[in-house]
Amino acid sequence: MLRLSQRAARRAALCRHSAGPTHRSPPSLRRSDSPWHADRRLSSKMDPLAVASDLVLEDLLFSDTDDTIVRPWGGSPKGRRPNKKRDFVGAYHRLHRMYFDADASTYDEKDFERRYRMPRDVFNVIYGAVEGEGRFVWKRNPVTKEMQIHPLNRVTAALRILGYGTPGDKEDEFIEMGESTILDATKEFCQIVVDKFADEYLRPPTMEEKARLLKLNKARGFPGMLASWDTSHFEWKNCPIIYQGQHRNRKGQTTLVLETVVDYDLRCWWAFFGTPGSCNDINVLDRSPTVADFLRNEDTLKAPKPYSINGTIRDWVYFNTDSIYPSWSIFAQSYPYGGRNYGERLFNTTGEGIRKDVERFYAVMPAKFQALARPLRYWYVSDLQIIVKCCIIMHNMVVEHKQKMRRELYGSDLPWWADKEDQSDEAVAARAAGDACREERTLFGFEALRPARGDICDMFNGRMAALSRRMTDPIEHIELRDDLMNELLLHNNRA
């Protein structure tokens, strides 16, 4: 406060100096520890502009934490708008009466699933995992002794933000929560969902799940196919200016790329989000953790049992992609130039129809979670990664719930056209027991992967190199595509 009064006195002296004859300011109004200013006091006459520049430079050079004014009062800064009087308990009872009052609820199950973007059983699982974590605790204000925001209100506000893509202050009228409180609750809700459910709902398929997917895709004409692989761009509204160059796509929008592997039921098995929008599918594939997962764990690509395509025994699964991807042995792509004959054109048409799985996924996700359909409004890529991953996890939970309901009602979760017993698989497995391990293209044998000498690091490097060579083999890619074309022709003739 003293230094502030000294500055005010110096500025008053400057005003008097500009109005009258020149004179020096009183020594008591100057800093005694300023040698620069002491030299300026030696001058008997000073120009008003020089005095003003002295004051500005003094403020810049000698301002420190001691200049901070300590308020004589506590609490919020003076002049701040007081908190709104929100009825947290009333908002909870109102929400409970509308959706959670059993048969007396105002809205039925159909309305609940539409507005919460999931069935009630899935919501109960998520709410049970979130309640009691972080901010999602119902506690009493230690000063006013009033009950604070209920966890059910926080979860509802987070799901409304994700489901409808509305601004944070939109839900204040119904949930009675402030904008910053809703946004913080949304980010923390997504983080908790990812921490609790990522290991279960964002993982590679098990052998039983692989067998189901292979059976389904075999009925579609692509035996051995696991899922479809593709990418999509999501616009980023709050991209910082220094990053907009690398995030601008061919349409001039600042975007982030999402790479997914999706099956027929729109279940997402692998997801990778956060690549700048200037990258194409090949650039995303080069940095994709999905490929690294294949190299770390060879069982990820291993089929439950060897299968036959046009008489060729194979033990790896593959994925359906478009033509921009490289010619790898794990990718099945269309023939170039639309196909040269009927078989190639039939293969291209069928493959494009099956690839609609991942394209439908990119249409269903923004429709279900409108926060992804609109330009993303968060500032940090890490926050956006958590939000996108949370939406995918909740979507997978809903898909798994529907599969469970189909099994309970119909005894199987497969479509009627795929739920047929195929006796040829037994013959293929019996024949493959003695011959598949001796196939040249099968590199899982110890003789092919074991180095002649060296320590465990050399063995691991040799194993990784062998897997990488086979996974990126263009010759096996061409053979796979030709075998699938011939198998598809036979499949259509039998149909």
C-alpha atoms as one frame of an Amber mdcrd trajectory, in Angstrom:
protein
   0.000   0.000   0.000   2.914   2.359   0.771   4.526   1.852  -2.608   1.214
   2.406  -4.318   0.811   5.770  -2.532   4.362   6.738  -3.564   3.531   6.059
  -7.210   0.349   8.115  -6.929   2.345  10.999  -5.429   4.936  10.813  -8.210
   2.221  10.914 -10.848   0.659  13.939  -9.100   4.069  15.637  -9.149   4.338
  14.847 -12.860   0.997  16.529 -13.481   2.098  19.632 -11.535   5.401  19.678
 -13.410   3.657  19.569 -16.771   1.415  22.453 -15.738   4.112  24.697 -14.250
   7.869  25.291 -14.381  10.165  22.340 -14.301  11.358  21.137 -10.900  12.570
  17.945  -9.290  10.253  15.615  -7.460  10.780  15.356  -3.707  13.541  12.885
  -2.857  11.198  11.071  -0.462   9.026  10.009  -3.392  11.905   8.236  -5.162
  13.486   4.837  -4.575  16.669   5.073  -2.515  17.954   1.770  -3.890  17.819
   2.862  -7.524  21.261   3.989  -8.802  19.736   4.647 -12.191  17.211   6.995
 -10.655  19.854   8.616  -8.454  21.729   9.657 -11.570  18.566  11.154 -12.963
  18.143  13.287  -9.823  21.424  15.051 -10.602  19.691  16.905 -13.388  18.311
  20.297 -12.359  15.858  20.496 -15.210  13.904  17.578 -16.583  11.582  17.335
 -19.519   8.024  16.068 -18.696   8.362  13.296 -21.303  11.606  12.158 -19.645
   9.873  12.101 -16.243   7.042   9.972 -17.655   9.471   7.517 -19.231  11.335
   7.329 -15.894   8.149   6.313 -14.115   7.266   3.673 -16.685  10.735   2.148
 -16.612  10.746   2.206 -12.826   7.478   0.277 -12.735   8.897  -2.340 -15.107
  12.303  -2.688 -13.429  11.412  -2.550  -9.762   7.945  -4.095  -9.599   8.023
  -7.295  -7.494   5.793  -9.320  -5.258   6.022  -6.703  -2.545   3.875  -4.433
  -4.711   0.937  -6.826  -4.392  -1.859  -5.328  -2.372  -2.983  -7.556   0.471
  -6.741  -7.353   0.861  -7.992  -6.659   4.356 -10.966  -8.965   3.685 -11.130
 -12.721   2.984 -13.080 -14.912   0.566 -13.753 -13.991  -3.051 -12.264 -10.863
  -4.646 -14.211  -7.685  -4.109 -16.760  -7.069  -6.822 -17.095 -10.720  -7.881
 -20.598 -11.880  -8.726 -22.047 -13.980  -5.894 -22.914 -17.627  -6.400 -26.352
 -18.452  -7.740 -28.789 -19.962  -5.294 -29.265 -23.397  -6.835 -31.500 -26.064
  -5.358 -29.252 -29.140  -5.615 -31.529 -31.376  -3.558 -34.598 -30.294  -5.490
 -32.834 -30.971  -8.803 -31.970 -34.487  -7.626 -35.547 -35.260  -6.531 -36.896
 -33.877  -9.794 -34.516 -36.020 -11.842 -35.305 -39.078  -9.721 -39.046 -38.566
 -10.160 -38.697 -38.295 -13.947 -36.463 -41.313 -14.694 -35.617 -43.372 -11.590
 -38.864 -43.755  -9.642 -39.577 -47.302 -10.875 -43.084 -47.593 -12.333 -44.050
 -44.088 -11.172 -41.441 -42.399 -13.374 -42.657 -39.744 -15.751 -40.728 -41.174
 -18.713 -40.575 -44.822 -19.743 -37.651 -47.050 -20.768 -37.763 -45.923 -24.382
 -37.370 -42.288 -23.359 -34.584 -43.242 -20.948 -32.586 -45.099 -23.601 -33.035
 -42.266 -26.069 -31.879 -39.512 -23.737 -29.158 -41.415 -21.891 -27.927 -43.131
 -25.092 -27.932 -46.567 -23.444 -30.314 -49.092 -21.836 -30.937 -48.856 -18.130
 -28.935 -52.019 -17.387 -25.832 -50.530 -19.004 -26.396 -47.239 -17.187 -26.615
 -49.028 -13.838 -23.257 -50.711 -14.472 -21.585 -47.413 -15.371 -23.199 -45.498
 -12.519 -22.177 -48.175 -10.014 -18.560 -47.836 -11.140 -18.547 -44.028 -11.144
 -20.376 -43.376  -7.884 -18.005 -42.679  -5.025 -15.077 -41.728  -7.280 -13.634
 -38.192  -7.319 -16.368 -35.577  -7.501 -19.113 -38.178  -7.761 -19.799 -38.232
  -4.020 -22.858 -36.777  -2.331 -21.552 -34.748   0.581 -22.584 -31.864   2.769
 -21.183 -28.334   2.612 -18.996 -27.953   5.722 -20.058 -24.303   6.198 -23.745
 -24.134   5.301 -24.425 -27.819   6.180 -26.472 -28.147   2.993 -26.297 -31.157
   0.675 -24.291 -30.573  -2.483 -24.696 -31.920  -6.026 -25.791 -35.553  -6.164
 -23.639 -37.964  -8.252 -26.707 -38.845 -10.329 -26.987 -35.218 -11.433 -23.303
 -35.103 -12.393 -23.532 -38.317 -14.427 -26.713 -37.114 -16.132 -25.091 -33.786
 -17.016 -22.019 -35.556 -18.454 -24.152 -37.904 -20.574 -26.253 -34.994 -21.849
 -23.090 -33.163 -22.928 -21.793 -36.255 -24.734 -25.148 -37.325 -26.128 -26.477
 -34.003 -27.340 -23.253 -32.038 -27.828 -24.694 -28.994 -26.073 -22.656 -26.242
 -24.369 -21.972 -26.577 -20.673 -24.430 -23.887 -19.566 -27.342 -25.485 -21.459
 -28.008 -28.048 -18.703 -27.940 -25.466 -15.894 -31.691 -24.888 -16.112 -32.547
 -28.567 -15.552 -29.624 -30.042 -13.603 -28.886 -26.756 -11.734 -25.114 -26.991
 -12.140 -22.742 -24.274 -13.294 -20.986 -24.437 -16.654 -17.495 -25.042 -15.265
 -18.856 -27.668 -12.873 -20.547 -29.551 -15.718 -17.429 -29.481 -17.928 -15.208
 -30.697 -15.093 -17.701 -33.456 -14.295 -17.763 -34.507 -17.969 -13.990 -34.862
 -18.215 -13.748 -36.713 -14.918 -16.641 -39.004 -15.876 -14.906 -39.947 -19.128
 -11.630 -40.574 -17.315 -13.288 -42.866 -14.769 -15.122 -44.827 -17.477 -11.874
 -45.349 -19.388 -10.002 -46.425 -16.259 -12.728 -48.849 -15.193 -13.823 -50.405
 -18.502 -11.034 -49.984 -21.085  -9.450 -53.342 -20.270 -12.755 -55.102 -20.911
 -14.299 -53.174 -23.794 -11.221 -52.011 -25.739  -9.210 -55.198 -26.090  -8.399
 -57.758 -28.785 -11.037 -60.478 -29.258 -10.653 -63.787 -27.493 -10.467 -67.088
 -29.353 -14.196 -67.706 -28.797 -15.032 -64.272 -30.153 -12.731 -64.818 -33.111
 -14.474 -68.095 -33.911 -17.834 -66.309 -33.897 -16.585 -63.525 -36.193 -14.950
 -65.960 -38.604 -18.141 -67.989 -38.815 -20.190 -64.871 -39.517 -17.847 -63.547
 -42.200 -17.559 -66.956 -43.840 -21.307 -66.868 -44.420 -20.784 -63.468 -46.094
 -18.242 -64.927 -48.521 -15.002 -63.891 -46.785 -13.729 -66.857 -44.720 -10.967
 -65.939 -42.292 -11.850 -62.227 -42.153 -11.995 -60.747 -38.674 -13.242 -57.150
 -39.163 -13.008 -54.008 -41.314 -10.292 -51.368 -40.915 -10.617 -47.667 -41.779
 -10.107 -44.093 -40.542 -12.218 -40.951 -40.251 -11.620 -37.267 -39.500 -13.233
 -35.270 -36.679 -13.119 -31.484 -36.762 -11.284 -29.740 -33.928 -12.735 -26.288
 -33.282 -10.313 -25.081 -30.599  -7.101 -26.195 -32.282  -4.293 -23.762 -31.260
  -3.019 -21.566 -34.065   0.511 -22.952 -33.879  -0.840 -26.472 -34.570  -3.374
 -25.649 -37.269  -0.948 -26.272 -40.121  -0.319 -29.914 -39.306  -3.958 -30.531
 -38.368  -5.484 -29.063 -41.548  -6.865 -31.700 -43.913  -7.443 -31.460 -47.652
 -10.726 -29.610 -47.075  -9.022 -26.881 -45.065 -10.468 -28.015 -41.728  -8.434
 -28.608 -38.576  -9.145 -32.232 -37.738  -7.967 -35.228 -35.740  -7.976 -38.746
 -37.194  -9.674 -41.776 -35.620  -8.559 -45.251 -36.715 -10.819 -48.189 -35.813
 -11.266 -51.902 -36.476 -14.982 -52.752 -36.458 -16.939 -55.990 -36.968 -20.420
 -56.705 -38.339 -22.192 -55.777 -35.069 -20.321 -52.427 -35.002 -18.226 -53.583
 -32.075 -14.940 -51.647 -32.083 -11.963 -53.847 -31.164  -9.095 -51.402 -31.717
  -9.192 -47.604 -31.695  -6.465 -45.002 -32.140  -7.322 -41.288 -31.964  -5.195
 -38.150 -32.051  -3.227 -38.212 -35.319  -3.101 -34.750 -37.012  -5.555 -34.265
 -39.853  -2.853 -33.699 -42.474  -1.942 -37.410 -42.279  -3.526 -39.932 -44.618
  -4.356 -43.556 -43.860  -0.793 -44.745 -44.524   0.700 -42.157 -42.141  -1.796
 -43.173 -39.472  -0.928 -46.836 -40.025   2.791 -46.110 -39.569   2.213 -44.783
 -36.050  -0.745 -47.005 -35.137  -0.481 -48.899 -31.817  -2.705 -51.585 -33.346
   0.139 -52.800 -35.552   2.476 -52.691 -32.560  -0.021 -54.852 -30.690   0.118
 -57.413 -33.506   3.912 -57.519 -33.307   4.004 -57.791 -29.525   1.452 -60.596
 -29.342   1.353 -63.000 -32.264  -1.783 -64.679 -30.876  -3.720 -61.537 -31.802
  -3.563 -62.543 -35.485  -3.773 -66.267 -34.808  -7.019 -67.918 -35.907  -8.747
 -70.286 -33.443  -7.979 -73.125 -35.844  -6.579 -73.360 -39.379  -9.098 -72.683
 -42.115  -9.162 -73.203 -45.858  -9.578 -70.634 -48.653  -9.755 -72.169 -52.119
  -7.800 -75.175 -50.861  -5.051 -73.117 -49.180  -4.599 -73.681 -45.456  -4.143
 -70.495 -43.422  -3.767 -69.776 -39.729  -3.831 -65.951 -39.650  -6.884 -63.717
 -39.770  -7.033 -60.703 -42.058  -8.895 -57.383 -42.317 -10.939 -55.749 -45.046
  -9.544 -52.342 -46.091  -9.737 -49.911 -48.983  -7.088 -49.570 -51.679  -5.005
 -46.826 -50.050  -3.545 -49.244 -47.516  -0.290 -51.069 -48.345  -0.284 -54.576
 -49.817   0.144 -56.525 -46.592  -0.782 -60.132 -46.013  -3.260 -59.126 -43.270
  -5.194 -56.788 -45.615  -7.742 -57.795 -48.258  -8.204 -54.981 -50.776 -10.148
 -54.471 -53.959  -8.653 -55.120 -57.376  -7.407 -51.961 -59.141  -9.301 -50.278
 -61.966 -12.623 -51.766 -60.862 -11.650 -55.320 -61.839 -10.783 -56.827 -65.206
 -13.281 -59.705 -65.263 -16.442 -60.900 -63.585 -14.644 -62.539 -60.665 -12.647
 -59.451 -59.797 -15.680 -57.201 -60.113 -17.673 -59.569 -57.879 -14.872 -59.517
 -55.300 -14.710 -55.704 -55.340 -18.470 -55.335 -54.954 -18.682 -57.838 -52.111
 -15.686 -56.335 -50.323 -17.121 -52.843 -50.563 -20.388 -54.083 -49.090 -18.608
 -55.727 -46.160 -16.526 -52.594 -45.615 -19.776 -50.764 -44.887 -19.418 -52.108
 -41.342 -16.747 -49.584 -40.386 -18.444 -46.853 -42.438 -21.688 -47.459 -40.553
 -19.724 -47.200 -37.323 -18.528 -43.707 -38.279 -22.149 -42.746 -38.947 -23.629
 -44.331 -35.817 -21.126 -42.911 -33.347 -21.698 -39.200 -34.146 -25.451 -39.834
 -34.292 -25.420 -41.457 -30.856 -22.935 -39.033 -29.287 -23.490 -35.617 -30.812
 -20.350 -34.288 -29.127 -18.419 -36.100 -31.886 -20.678 -34.833 -34.679 -19.948
 -31.184 -33.914 -16.539 -29.475 -33.912 -14.677 -30.586 -30.803 -14.460 -27.719
 -28.324 -11.701 -28.824 -25.955  -8.201 -27.372 -26.078  -6.020 -30.401 -25.370
  -5.662 -33.546 -27.452  -5.350 -35.615 -24.275  -8.834 -34.519 -23.172 -10.265
 -35.315 -26.601  -8.646 -38.757 -26.584 -10.285 -39.579 -23.256 -13.689 -38.357
 -24.462 -13.572 -40.289 -27.751 -12.366 -43.442 -26.008 -15.154 -43.109 -23.417
 -17.796 -42.836 -26.164 -16.413 -45.945 -27.903 -16.414 -47.898 -24.643 -20.038
 -47.008 -23.883 -20.979 -47.908 -27.463 -19.287 -51.312 -27.085 -21.122 -51.880
 -23.815 -24.439 -51.279 -25.559 -23.470 -53.632 -28.426 -22.507 -56.381 -25.987
 -25.752 -55.877 -24.066 -27.781 -56.323 -27.258 -25.855 -59.488 -28.126 -26.627
 -60.851 -24.685 -30.322 -60.087 -25.133 -30.356 -61.905 -28.501 -28.727 -64.956
 -26.943 -31.366 -65.016 -24.219 -34.258 -64.624 -26.657 -33.121 -66.688 -29.648
 -30.346 -68.873 -28.261 -27.719 -67.278 -30.536 -26.406 -63.803 -31.215 -25.635
 -64.526 -34.886 -27.957 -63.555 -37.742 -30.138 -66.356 -39.091 -28.184 -66.558
 -42.356 -24.890 -67.059 -40.481 -26.123 -69.386 -37.726 -25.598 -72.623 -39.661
 -23.462 -75.605 -38.821 -20.635 -76.081 -41.306 -19.328 -79.631 -41.252 -16.454
 -78.783 -43.595 -14.601 -77.010 -40.772 -14.139 -80.321 -38.954 -12.571 -81.896
 -42.018 -10.328 -78.890 -42.515  -9.152 -79.013 -38.905  -8.401 -82.745 -39.140
  -6.465 -82.316 -42.363  -4.615 -79.274 -41.059  -3.428 -81.104 -37.921  -0.628
 -82.832 -39.835  -0.036 -80.569 -42.801  -0.582 -76.931 -41.765   2.577 -76.757
 -39.657   4.654 -77.768 -42.713   3.270 -75.071 -44.989   5.940 -72.635 -46.189
   3.799 -69.638 -45.371   3.321 -70.731 -41.764   6.078 -69.057 -39.744   4.918
 -69.962 -36.256   7.191 -73.035 -36.040  10.144 -72.838 -33.663  12.596 -73.668
 -36.452  11.564 -70.530 -38.326  11.692 -68.220 -35.303  14.482 -69.593 -33.138
  17.854 -67.916 -33.820  20.909 -70.118 -34.215  22.676 -68.483 -31.276  22.402
 -65.423 -29.106  20.691 -64.252 -25.968  17.024 -63.580 -25.288  17.186 -60.151
 -26.964  18.351 -61.681 -30.230  15.546 -64.220 -30.016  12.986 -61.494 -29.443
  14.329 -59.378 -32.304  14.311 -62.355 -34.629  10.763 -63.168 -33.651   9.618
 -59.595 -34.284  11.418 -59.488 -37.623   9.814 -62.756 -38.756   6.342 -61.552
 -37.781   6.887 -58.218 -39.501   8.123 -59.903 -42.698   5.121 -62.142 -42.902
   2.625 -59.430 -41.987   3.926 -57.103 -44.725   4.455 -59.802 -47.380   2.994
 -58.481 -50.693   3.123 -61.909 -52.370   0.909 -63.471 -49.733  -1.402 -60.460
 -50.085  -1.881 -61.196 -53.804  -2.401 -64.899 -53.142  -4.963 -64.125 -50.450
  -6.935 -61.870 -52.762  -6.938 -64.414 -55.610  -7.982 -67.235 -53.293 -10.813
 -65.095 -51.898 -12.035 -64.311 -55.419 -12.164 -68.000 -56.345 -13.787 -68.884
 -53.021 -16.386 -66.173 -53.574 -17.210 -67.563 -57.018 -17.706 -71.031 -55.521
 -19.760 -69.563 -52.695 -22.114 -67.805 -55.122 -22.481 -70.943 -57.253 -23.456
 -72.982 -54.184 -25.916 -70.278 -53.138
